[in-house]
Amino acid sequence: MVKTPTVPIPANLLVDCFIPIIKEDMTFGDSVQLNVALLSALDTCNGQVRTIREIESSRIGKIAQPQ
């Protein structure tokens, strides 16, 4: 059996997720923009987690399912 070196997870997948700044005095329009920013940040983080899960699954030879 030949052992292959473990490839590290790319650093860009391990950075903290962006947290939008929440103003103290928000208008309705500001709250809508905040919701868009929060959903975008969540989508980005979910993409990072999905990619890490795929990398880990390929390492162990099976597909890891989200729980």
PDB file of N, CA, C and O in Angstrom:
ATOM      1  N   MET A   1       0.836  -1.166   0.000  1.00  0.00           N
ATOM      2  CA  MET A   1       0.000   0.000   0.000  1.00  0.00           C
ATOM      3  C   MET A   1       0.890   1.241   0.000  1.00  0.00           C
ATOM      4  O   MET A   1       1.825   1.356   0.792  1.00  0.00           O
ATOM      5  N   VAL A   2       0.582   2.147  -0.888  1.00  0.00           N
ATOM      6  CA  VAL A   2       1.358   3.377  -0.997  1.00  0.00           C
ATOM      7  C   VAL A   2       0.580   4.502  -0.327  1.00  0.00           C
ATOM      8  O   VAL A   2      -0.581   4.755  -0.650  1.00  0.00           O
ATOM      9  N   LYS A   3       1.238   5.166   0.601  1.00  0.00           N
ATOM     10  CA  LYS A   3       0.583   6.295   1.264  1.00  0.00           C
ATOM     11  C   LYS A   3       0.842   7.558   0.466  1.00  0.00           C
ATOM     12  O   LYS A   3       1.964   7.816   0.031  1.00  0.00           O
ATOM     13  N   THR A   4      -0.193   8.327   0.283  1.00  0.00           N
ATOM     14  CA  THR A   4      -0.052   9.610  -0.396  1.00  0.00           C
ATOM     15  C   THR A   4      -0.149  10.718   0.639  1.00  0.00           C
ATOM     16  O   THR A   4      -0.867  10.587   1.631  1.00  0.00           O
ATOM     17  N   PRO A   5       0.568  11.802   0.412  1.00  0.00           N
ATOM     18  CA  PRO A   5       0.517  12.890   1.384  1.00  0.00           C
ATOM     19  C   PRO A   5      -0.870  13.525   1.414  1.00  0.00           C
ATOM     20  O   PRO A   5      -1.557  13.609   0.396  1.00  0.00           O
ATOM     21  N   THR A   6      -1.259  13.963   2.592  1.00  0.00           N
ATOM     22  CA  THR A   6      -2.544  14.635   2.750  1.00  0.00           C
ATOM     23  C   THR A   6      -2.399  16.073   2.266  1.00  0.00           C
ATOM     24  O   THR A   6      -1.501  16.801   2.690  1.00  0.00           O
ATOM     25  N   VAL A   7      -3.286  16.460   1.383  1.00  0.00           N
ATOM     26  CA  VAL A   7      -3.277  17.828   0.859  1.00  0.00           C
ATOM     27  C   VAL A   7      -4.056  18.702   1.830  1.00  0.00           C
ATOM     28  O   VAL A   7      -5.189  18.378   2.186  1.00  0.00           O
ATOM     29  N   PRO A   8      -3.455  19.812   2.262  1.00  0.00           N
ATOM     30  CA  PRO A   8      -4.170  20.672   3.205  1.00  0.00           C
ATOM     31  C   PRO A   8      -5.368  21.351   2.546  1.00  0.00           C
ATOM     32  O   PRO A   8      -5.395  21.563   1.334  1.00  0.00           O
ATOM     33  N   ILE A   9      -6.329  21.677   3.352  1.00  0.00           N
ATOM     34  CA  ILE A   9      -7.495  22.423   2.858  1.00  0.00           C
ATOM     35  C   ILE A   9      -7.017  23.830   2.510  1.00  0.00           C
ATOM     36  O   ILE A   9      -6.297  24.446   3.296  1.00  0.00           O
ATOM     37  N   PRO A  10      -7.408  24.350   1.341  1.00  0.00           N
ATOM     38  CA  PRO A  10      -6.963  25.683   0.928  1.00  0.00           C
ATOM     39  C   PRO A  10      -7.322  26.751   1.966  1.00  0.00           C
ATOM     40  O   PRO A  10      -8.408  26.740   2.546  1.00  0.00           O
ATOM     41  N   ALA A  11      -6.392  27.660   2.177  1.00  0.00           N
ATOM     42  CA  ALA A  11      -6.563  28.703   3.201  1.00  0.00           C
ATOM     43  C   ALA A  11      -7.790  29.562   2.950  1.00  0.00           C
ATOM     44  O   ALA A  11      -8.422  30.020   3.902  1.00  0.00           O
ATOM     45  N   ASN A  12      -8.144  29.792   1.683  1.00  0.00           N
ATOM     46  CA  ASN A  12      -9.311  30.644   1.407  1.00  0.00           C
ATOM     47  C   ASN A  12     -10.614  30.023   1.887  1.00  0.00           C
ATOM     48  O   ASN A  12     -11.613  30.728   2.032  1.00  0.00           O
ATOM     49  N   LEU A  13     -10.626  28.727   2.136  1.00  0.00           N
ATOM     50  CA  LEU A  13     -11.828  28.079   2.656  1.00  0.00           C
ATOM     51  C   LEU A  13     -11.896  28.130   4.175  1.00  0.00           C
ATOM     52  O   LEU A  13     -12.932  27.821   4.763  1.00  0.00           O
ATOM     53  N   LEU A  14     -10.794  28.520   4.812  1.00  0.00           N
ATOM     54  CA  LEU A  14     -10.727  28.521   6.265  1.00  0.00           C
ATOM     55  C   LEU A  14     -10.825  29.916   6.881  1.00  0.00           C
ATOM     56  O   LEU A  14     -10.747  30.067   8.100  1.00  0.00           O
ATOM     57  N   VAL A  15     -10.995  30.930   6.038  1.00  0.00           N
ATOM     58  CA  VAL A  15     -11.114  32.296   6.567  1.00  0.00           C
ATOM     59  C   VAL A  15     -12.488  32.481   7.208  1.00  0.00           C
ATOM     60  O   VAL A  15     -13.455  31.813   6.842  1.00  0.00           O
ATOM     61  N   ASP A  16     -12.552  33.392   8.163  1.00  0.00           N
ATOM     62  CA  ASP A  16     -13.836  33.693   8.800  1.00  0.00           C
ATOM     63  C   ASP A  16     -14.817  34.239   7.777  1.00  0.00           C
ATOM     64  O   ASP A  16     -14.428  34.899   6.814  1.00  0.00           O
ATOM     65  N   CYS A  17     -16.064  33.962   7.993  1.00  0.00           N
ATOM     66  CA  CYS A  17     -17.110  34.470   7.111  1.00  0.00           C
ATOM     67  C   CYS A  17     -17.333  35.959   7.366  1.00  0.00           C
ATOM     68  O   CYS A  17     -17.198  36.441   8.490  1.00  0.00           O
ATOM     69  N   PHE A  18     -17.670  36.662   6.314  1.00  0.00           N
ATOM     70  CA  PHE A  18     -17.930  38.095   6.383  1.00  0.00           C
ATOM     71  C   PHE A  18     -19.157  38.356   7.245  1.00  0.00           C
ATOM     72  O   PHE A  18     -20.192  37.709   7.081  1.00  0.00           O
ATOM     73  N   ILE A  19     -19.034  39.310   8.164  1.00  0.00           N
ATOM     74  CA  ILE A  19     -20.167  39.711   8.990  1.00  0.00           C
ATOM     75  C   ILE A  19     -20.488  41.163   8.670  1.00  0.00           C
ATOM     76  O   ILE A  19     -19.688  42.052   8.961  1.00  0.00           O
ATOM     77  N   PRO A  20     -21.648  41.413   8.073  1.00  0.00           N
ATOM     78  CA  PRO A  20     -22.001  42.795   7.733  1.00  0.00           C
ATOM     79  C   PRO A  20     -22.134  43.669   8.985  1.00  0.00           C
ATOM     80  O   PRO A  20     -22.488  43.192  10.063  1.00  0.00           O
ATOM     81  N   ILE A  21     -21.844  44.938   8.812  1.00  0.00           N
ATOM     82  CA  ILE A  21     -21.991  45.897   9.904  1.00  0.00           C
ATOM     83  C   ILE A  21     -23.472  46.233  10.060  1.00  0.00           C
ATOM     84  O   ILE A  21     -24.162  46.507   9.078  1.00  0.00           O
ATOM     85  N   ILE A  22     -23.948  46.211  11.292  1.00  0.00           N
ATOM     86  CA  ILE A  22     -25.349  46.531  11.569  1.00  0.00           C
ATOM     87  C   ILE A  22     -25.403  47.929  12.179  1.00  0.00           C
ATOM     88  O   ILE A  22     -24.870  48.174  13.262  1.00  0.00           O
ATOM     89  N   LYS A  23     -26.052  48.828  11.469  1.00  0.00           N
ATOM     90  CA  LYS A  23     -26.181  50.202  11.942  1.00  0.00           C
ATOM     91  C   LYS A  23     -27.141  50.268  13.128  1.00  0.00           C
ATOM     92  O   LYS A  23     -28.045  49.444  13.262  1.00  0.00           O
ATOM     93  N   GLU A  24     -26.925  51.259  13.977  1.00  0.00           N
ATOM     94  CA  GLU A  24     -27.849  51.449  15.101  1.00  0.00           C
ATOM     95  C   GLU A  24     -29.145  52.102  14.622  1.00  0.00           C
ATOM     96  O   GLU A  24     -30.235  51.701  15.032  1.00  0.00           O
ATOM     97  N   ASP A  25     -29.025  53.099  13.764  1.00  0.00           N
ATOM     98  CA  ASP A  25     -30.204  53.781  13.215  1.00  0.00           C
ATOM     99  C   ASP A  25     -30.455  53.234  11.821  1.00  0.00           C
ATOM    100  O   ASP A  25     -29.859  53.691  10.846  1.00  0.00           O
ATOM    101  N   MET A  26     -31.342  52.254  11.735  1.00  0.00           N
ATOM    102  CA  MET A  26     -31.623  51.650  10.435  1.00  0.00           C
ATOM    103  C   MET A  26     -32.983  52.064   9.923  1.00  0.00           C
ATOM    104  O   MET A  26     -33.967  52.123  10.660  1.00  0.00           O
ATOM    105  N   THR A  27     -33.002  52.347   8.638  1.00  0.00           N
ATOM    106  CA  THR A  27     -34.272  52.589   7.961  1.00  0.00           C
ATOM    107  C   THR A  27     -34.764  51.246   7.428  1.00  0.00           C
ATOM    108  O   THR A  27     -34.057  50.241   7.502  1.00  0.00           O
ATOM    109  N   PHE A  28     -35.959  51.242   6.899  1.00  0.00           N
ATOM    110  CA  PHE A  28     -36.478  50.028   6.296  1.00  0.00           C
ATOM    111  C   PHE A  28     -35.576  49.599   5.143  1.00  0.00           C
ATOM    112  O   PHE A  28     -35.281  48.414   4.990  1.00  0.00           O
ATOM    113  N   GLY A  29     -35.141  50.552   4.339  1.00  0.00           N
ATOM    114  CA  GLY A  29     -34.247  50.241   3.215  1.00  0.00           C
ATOM    115  C   GLY A  29     -32.929  49.654   3.689  1.00  0.00           C
ATOM    116  O   GLY A  29     -32.392  48.734   3.073  1.00  0.00           O
ATOM    117  N   ASP A  30     -32.405  50.198   4.803  1.00  0.00           N
ATOM    118  CA  ASP A  30     -31.169  49.652   5.373  1.00  0.00           C
ATOM    119  C   ASP A  30     -31.357  48.202   5.800  1.00  0.00           C
ATOM    120  O   ASP A  30     -30.462  47.375   5.623  1.00  0.00           O
ATOM    121  N   SER A  31     -32.524  47.896   6.363  1.00  0.00           N
ATOM    122  CA  SER A  31     -32.765  46.528   6.819  1.00  0.00           C
ATOM    123  C   SER A  31     -32.853  45.561   5.638  1.00  0.00           C
ATOM    124  O   SER A  31     -32.427  44.410   5.736  1.00  0.00           O
ATOM    125  N   VAL A  32     -33.406  46.034   4.530  1.00  0.00           N
ATOM    126  CA  VAL A  32     -33.465  45.187   3.329  1.00  0.00           C
ATOM    127  C   VAL A  32     -32.053  44.925   2.815  1.00  0.00           C
ATOM    128  O   VAL A  32     -31.717  43.795   2.459  1.00  0.00           O
ATOM    129  N   GLN A  33     -31.229  45.970   2.778  1.00  0.00           N
ATOM    130  CA  GLN A  33     -29.840  45.799   2.334  1.00  0.00           C
ATOM    131  C   GLN A  33     -29.076  44.871   3.279  1.00  0.00           C
ATOM    132  O   GLN A  33     -28.256  44.069   2.830  1.00  0.00           O
ATOM    133  N   LEU A  34     -29.337  44.973   4.571  1.00  0.00           N
ATOM    134  CA  LEU A  34     -28.696  44.095   5.538  1.00  0.00           C
ATOM    135  C   LEU A  34     -29.110  42.643   5.291  1.00  0.00           C
ATOM    136  O   LEU A  34     -28.273  41.743   5.347  1.00  0.00           O
ATOM    137  N   ASN A  35     -30.383  42.414   5.022  1.00  0.00           N
ATOM    138  CA  ASN A  35     -30.852  41.050   4.737  1.00  0.00           C
ATOM    139  C   ASN A  35     -30.144  40.469   3.520  1.00  0.00           C
ATOM    140  O   ASN A  35     -29.758  39.300   3.520  1.00  0.00           O
ATOM    141  N   VAL A  36     -29.973  41.282   2.487  1.00  0.00           N
ATOM    142  CA  VAL A  36     -29.271  40.821   1.282  1.00  0.00           C
ATOM    143  C   VAL A  36     -27.825  40.480   1.623  1.00  0.00           C
ATOM    144  O   VAL A  36     -27.308  39.450   1.190  1.00  0.00           O
ATOM    145  N   ALA A  37     -27.169  41.346   2.402  1.00  0.00           N
ATOM    146  CA  ALA A  37     -25.779  41.097   2.790  1.00  0.00           C
ATOM    147  C   ALA A  37     -25.663  39.835   3.644  1.00  0.00           C
ATOM    148  O   ALA A  37     -24.731  39.050   3.466  1.00  0.00           O
ATOM    149  N   LEU A  38     -26.599  39.638   4.565  1.00  0.00           N
ATOM    150  CA  LEU A  38     -26.571  38.446   5.427  1.00  0.00           C
ATOM    151  C   LEU A  38     -26.790  37.171   4.617  1.00  0.00           C
ATOM    152  O   LEU A  38     -26.114  36.167   4.842  1.00  0.00           O
ATOM    153  N   LEU A  39     -27.730  37.206   3.679  1.00  0.00           N
ATOM    154  CA  LEU A  39     -27.982  36.024   2.842  1.00  0.00           C
ATOM    155  C   LEU A  39     -26.781  35.716   1.956  1.00  0.00           C
ATOM    156  O   LEU A  39     -26.454  34.552   1.728  1.00  0.00           O
ATOM    157  N   SER A  40     -26.130  36.753   1.461  1.00  0.00           N
ATOM    158  CA  SER A  40     -24.938  36.564   0.641  1.00  0.00           C
ATOM    159  C   SER A  40     -23.813  35.942   1.468  1.00  0.00           C
ATOM    160  O   SER A  40     -23.133  35.025   1.007  1.00  0.00           O
ATOM    161  N   ALA A  41     -23.621  36.444   2.693  1.00  0.00           N
ATOM    162  CA  ALA A  41     -22.586  35.892   3.573  1.00  0.00           C
ATOM    163  C   ALA A  41     -22.884  34.437   3.909  1.00  0.00           C
ATOM    164  O   ALA A  41     -21.976  33.606   3.928  1.00  0.00           O
ATOM    165  N   LEU A  42     -24.136  34.129   4.170  1.00  0.00           N
ATOM    166  CA  LEU A  42     -24.530  32.758   4.482  1.00  0.00           C
ATOM    167  C   LEU A  42     -24.283  31.835   3.289  1.00  0.00           C
ATOM    168  O   LEU A  42     -23.808  30.713   3.461  1.00  0.00           O
ATOM    169  N   ASP A  43     -24.600  32.299   2.096  1.00  0.00           N
ATOM    170  CA  ASP A  43     -24.376  31.509   0.895  1.00  0.00           C
ATOM    171  C   ASP A  43     -22.889  31.230   0.693  1.00  0.00           C
ATOM    172  O   ASP A  43     -22.500  30.116   0.341  1.00  0.00           O
ATOM    173  N   THR A  44     -22.064  32.248   0.918  1.00  0.00           N
ATOM    174  CA  THR A  44     -20.615  32.081   0.795  1.00  0.00           C
ATOM    175  C   THR A  44     -20.099  31.068   1.803  1.00  0.00           C
ATOM    176  O   THR A  44     -19.317  30.184   1.450  1.00  0.00           O
ATOM    177  N   CYS A  45     -20.528  31.188   3.052  1.00  0.00           N
ATOM    178  CA  CYS A  45     -20.086  30.248   4.095  1.00  0.00           C
ATOM    179  C   CYS A  45     -20.545  28.828   3.793  1.00  0.00           C
ATOM    180  O   CYS A  45     -19.787  27.875   3.972  1.00  0.00           O
ATOM    181  N   ASN A  46     -21.779  28.688   3.337  1.00  0.00           N
ATOM    182  CA  ASN A  46     -22.273  27.353   2.986  1.00  0.00           C
ATOM    183  C   ASN A  46     -21.452  26.758   1.845  1.00  0.00           C
ATOM    184  O   ASN A  46     -21.194  25.555   1.824  1.00  0.00           O
ATOM    185  N   GLY A  47     -21.043  27.596   0.900  1.00  0.00           N
ATOM    186  CA  GLY A  47     -20.195  27.121  -0.196  1.00  0.00           C
ATOM    187  C   GLY A  47     -18.847  26.641   0.305  1.00  0.00           C
ATOM    188  O   GLY A  47     -18.329  25.625  -0.159  1.00  0.00           O
ATOM    189  N   GLN A  48     -18.271  27.384   1.269  1.00  0.00           N
ATOM    190  CA  GLN A  48     -16.991  26.973   1.843  1.00  0.00           C
ATOM    191  C   GLN A  48     -17.130  25.634   2.568  1.00  0.00           C
ATOM    192  O   GLN A  48     -16.291  24.748   2.401  1.00  0.00           O
ATOM    193  N   VAL A  49     -18.167  25.486   3.358  1.00  0.00           N
ATOM    194  CA  VAL A  49     -18.382  24.240   4.104  1.00  0.00           C
ATOM    195  C   VAL A  49     -18.625  23.078   3.140  1.00  0.00           C
ATOM    196  O   VAL A  49     -18.118  21.975   3.347  1.00  0.00           O
ATOM    197  N   ARG A  50     -19.393  23.328   2.100  1.00  0.00           N
ATOM    198  CA  ARG A  50     -19.673  22.286   1.102  1.00  0.00           C
ATOM    199  C   ARG A  50     -18.372  21.816   0.450  1.00  0.00           C
ATOM    200  O   ARG A  50     -18.159  20.617   0.269  1.00  0.00           O
ATOM    201  N   THR A  51     -17.512  22.760   0.102  1.00  0.00           N
ATOM    202  CA  THR A  51     -16.245  22.408  -0.536  1.00  0.00           C
ATOM    203  C   THR A  51     -15.343  21.643   0.426  1.00  0.00           C
ATOM    204  O   THR A  51     -14.711  20.665   0.028  1.00  0.00           O
ATOM    205  N   ILE A  52     -15.273  22.069   1.675  1.00  0.00           N
ATOM    206  CA  ILE A  52     -14.474  21.342   2.679  1.00  0.00           C
ATOM    207  C   ILE A  52     -15.024  19.929   2.846  1.00  0.00           C
ATOM    208  O   ILE A  52     -14.254  18.973   2.936  1.00  0.00           O
ATOM    209  N   ARG A  53     -16.340  19.790   2.887  1.00  0.00           N
ATOM    210  CA  ARG A  53     -16.957  18.465   3.015  1.00  0.00           C
ATOM    211  C   ARG A  53     -16.567  17.580   1.829  1.00  0.00           C
ATOM    212  O   ARG A  53     -16.282  16.396   2.009  1.00  0.00           O
ATOM    213  N   GLU A  54     -16.553  18.148   0.619  1.00  0.00           N
ATOM    214  CA  GLU A  54     -16.180  17.379  -0.568  1.00  0.00           C
ATOM    215  C   GLU A  54     -14.713  16.948  -0.509  1.00  0.00           C
ATOM    216  O   GLU A  54     -14.369  15.824  -0.874  1.00  0.00           O
ATOM    217  N   ILE A  55     -13.855  17.860  -0.044  1.00  0.00           N
ATOM    218  CA  ILE A  55     -12.438  17.522   0.086  1.00  0.00           C
ATOM    219  C   ILE A  55     -12.261  16.384   1.083  1.00  0.00           C
ATOM    220  O   ILE A  55     -11.556  15.414   0.807  1.00  0.00           O
ATOM    221  N   GLU A  56     -12.898  16.504   2.231  1.00  0.00           N
ATOM    222  CA  GLU A  56     -12.786  15.461   3.260  1.00  0.00           C
ATOM    223  C   GLU A  56     -13.374  14.142   2.768  1.00  0.00           C
ATOM    224  O   GLU A  56     -12.832  13.075   3.057  1.00  0.00           O
ATOM    225  N   SER A  57     -14.470  14.208   2.035  1.00  0.00           N
ATOM    226  CA  SER A  57     -15.082  12.982   1.511  1.00  0.00           C
ATOM    227  C   SER A  57     -14.147  12.275   0.538  1.00  0.00           C
ATOM    228  O   SER A  57     -14.039  11.049   0.550  1.00  0.00           O
ATOM    229  N   SER A  58     -13.475  13.052  -0.301  1.00  0.00           N
ATOM    230  CA  SER A  58     -12.564  12.431  -1.262  1.00  0.00           C
ATOM    231  C   SER A  58     -11.367  11.801  -0.550  1.00  0.00           C
ATOM    232  O   SER A  58     -10.780  10.839  -1.045  1.00  0.00           O
ATOM    233  N   ARG A  59     -11.009  12.344   0.606  1.00  0.00           N
ATOM    234  CA  ARG A  59      -9.894  11.781   1.377  1.00  0.00           C
ATOM    235  C   ARG A  59     -10.241  10.417   1.950  1.00  0.00           C
ATOM    236  O   ARG A  59      -9.395   9.524   1.999  1.00  0.00           O
ATOM    237  N   ILE A  60     -11.474  10.258   2.378  1.00  0.00           N
ATOM    238  CA  ILE A  60     -11.852   8.994   3.012  1.00  0.00           C
ATOM    239  C   ILE A  60     -12.618   8.082   2.064  1.00  0.00           C
ATOM    240  O   ILE A  60     -13.013   6.979   2.442  1.00  0.00           O
ATOM    241  N   GLY A  61     -12.830   8.545   0.826  1.00  0.00           N
ATOM    242  CA  GLY A  61     -13.406   7.697  -0.197  1.00  0.00           C
ATOM    243  C   GLY A  61     -14.896   7.504  -0.127  1.00  0.00           C
ATOM    244  O   GLY A  61     -15.421   6.534  -0.675  1.00  0.00           O
ATOM    245  N   LYS A  62     -15.586   8.399   0.529  1.00  0.00           N
ATOM    246  CA  LYS A  62     -17.039   8.314   0.545  1.00  0.00           C
ATOM    247  C   LYS A  62     -17.618   9.712   0.562  1.00  0.00           C
ATOM    248  O   LYS A  62     -16.905  10.677   0.837  1.00  0.00           O
ATOM    249  N   ILE A  63     -18.861   9.828   0.282  1.00  0.00           N
ATOM    250  CA  ILE A  63     -19.534  11.120   0.250  1.00  0.00           C
ATOM    251  C   ILE A  63     -20.148  11.390   1.616  1.00  0.00           C
ATOM    252  O   ILE A  63     -20.993  10.633   2.093  1.00  0.00           O
ATOM    253  N   ALA A  64     -19.712  12.474   2.234  1.00  0.00           N
ATOM    254  CA  ALA A  64     -20.272  12.868   3.537  1.00  0.00           C
ATOM    255  C   ALA A  64     -21.547  13.660   3.306  1.00  0.00           C
ATOM    256  O   ALA A  64     -21.578  14.584   2.493  1.00  0.00           O
ATOM    257  N   GLN A  65     -22.565  13.303   4.006  1.00  0.00           N
ATOM    258  CA  GLN A  65     -23.848  13.983   3.888  1.00  0.00           C
ATOM    259  C   GLN A  65     -23.998  15.006   4.991  1.00  0.00           C
ATOM    260  O   GLN A  65     -23.629  14.746   6.136  1.00  0.00           O
ATOM    261  N   PRO A  66     -24.547  16.189   4.654  1.00  0.00           N
ATOM    262  CA  PRO A  66     -24.794  17.177   5.717  1.00  0.00           C
ATOM    263  C   PRO A  66     -25.819  16.639   6.707  1.00  0.00           C
ATOM    264  O   PRO A  66     -26.699  15.861   6.341  1.00  0.00           O
ATOM    265  N   GLN A  67     -25.698  17.056   7.958  1.00  0.00           N
ATOM    266  CA  GLN A  67     -26.614  16.548   8.971  1.00  0.00           C
ATOM    267  C   GLN A  67     -27.501  17.625   9.504  1.00  0.00           C
ATOM    268  O   GLN A  67     -28.337  17.365  10.370  1.00  0.00           O
TER     269      GLN A  67
END
